[in-house]
Amino acid sequence: MAGSTTPTRSTRSTRSETQATGVTDDAAIATSPRPAGAAGAHTPAPETVTPSVAGDAARPAGGSNAALLQRREAAVPRGVASAHPIFAERAENAEVWDVEGRRFIDFAGGIAVLNTGHRHPKVVEAAKAQEDRFTHTSFQVLPYEPYIALAEKLNSLAPGEGAKKSLLVTTGAEAVENAVKIARAATGRPGVIAFTGGYHGRTMMTLGMTGKVSPYKKDIGPFPTDIYRAPFPDARAGITVEDAIKGLETLFLTDADPARVAAIIIEPVLGEGGYTPVPVEMMQALRRICDEHGILLIADEIQAGFGRTGTWFAIEHSGVVPDLITVAKSMAGGYPVAGVIGRADVMDAMGPGGLGGTYGGNPVACAAALAAIEAIESEGLLARSTALGETFRRRFAEIGARTAPWRMWDIRGLGAMLAVEFVTDFDTAAPDAALTKAVVQHARERGLILLPCGMHGNAVRIMVPLTASDAVIEEGLQIFEAALAEAMAATA
Ligand SMILES: Cc1ncc(COP(=O)(O)O)c(C=O)c1O
């Protein structure tokens, strides 16, 4: 499996094994509005600001970021943090405009939802066409064809030869919850094993499985029982694949009788945890251990799936076939639909009525998903992801060496699912969350939306639409470099 690239010091070849453990999806990194007149180099001059699609008359009332921030603070709980204190008005492919008319290049893609870009024409057209027919019946009352067509498509895309079935739900956490339910029903066992640094959602069960306390799990336990944690192979923390497997075996001896474990769930590339790929040997060992003990292997592909890593599913890089796959995010190009794909015999374990939900597999979202998947296929976005990954690796290495020598510790990931990690210095490799935060802030001020990740908040991850043009990506990279230079000066 592809690993890491050392950008700033070729002698540090051991960095190719660097693994960081994870952080947050949307931890707030800024809450104050951009000061007046602080527009960055890429802010269009007022006269060149592209007007709102529907004209200024259609702009939402109360249009300044500062005013909206004030209303937000009064009306929305602070627990719903936002990474950036700017309010979106419209978006197109890899660009977003805020309510003040400023243009931003979007390297965050709505947290890995927009592999096909904002408002992909085919996705919008398919959703509109479905809206003109009907928007909701509830599949459990009156079923409809787009749900079936999407399930068929997912079954055909998932790795492995045997028959498959798919359940559709609405959010990623709901998909993970249902994967656990299905695994328990299929095995008749309660236990679930997840990994340090893993992120699986914000419902109580998925929080129990998520391997990071702050901010997700603080103050709200206890979590459901029969959830166990195994060490993620993290070279950065000195945990090799061998150590991780030993840790799992120890868990079997001390806490989790393998005969009572229903499933092991793992992200093939840690998402919030820092964009660290699971080494191939680890994935193969998990498959072997699962087979040995009758445990089901769940690949959580919610962040890594649908082309982000250059394949439909990140686990394909390892050749391992999981029993269940959880999907969401880029499956539908911005519409809320998620799912569980799995072995037909396992998926059928629960009786009629045991699965579902009022909105699960909403027909508009299903139509959008079918169009997004078609766009990934017909526009060659898997190959584009691989090529983009190479571009980002090369450019980050150049930028790191030139602008932040010895501070860019690692460039890691798979395909276009890439992160760069910042440290205070190479010798201690201490995580530098302050520099990372400053890079994100200066990038925003210059017109680029970034999002951090990693257990220590010291990595910046790339989730740019795979449909972004080379010119927009290069423009974003140049802003990144300028922001990095500014952040280095500010934090020196
Ligand atoms: C790997 C993974 N699993 C589950 C989830 C939860 O998905 P959602 O936020 O749609 O509930 C996420 C969200 O970031 C994720 O990255």
The ligand as an ORCA input file, in Angstrom:
! r2SCAN-3c Opt
* xyz 0 1
  C     -14.972      6.898      8.541
  C     -16.231      7.578      8.998
  N     -17.217      6.850      9.531
  C     -18.368      7.408      9.949
  C     -18.562      8.771      9.834
  C     -19.864      9.387     10.309
  O     -20.588      9.856      9.211
  P     -21.724     10.963      9.421
  O     -21.044     12.218      9.827
  O     -22.405     11.063      8.084
  O     -22.644     10.424     10.467
  C     -17.559      9.574      9.290
  C     -17.724     11.046      9.189
  O     -16.801     11.805      9.054
  C     -16.362      8.968      8.855
  O     -15.375      9.685      8.315
*
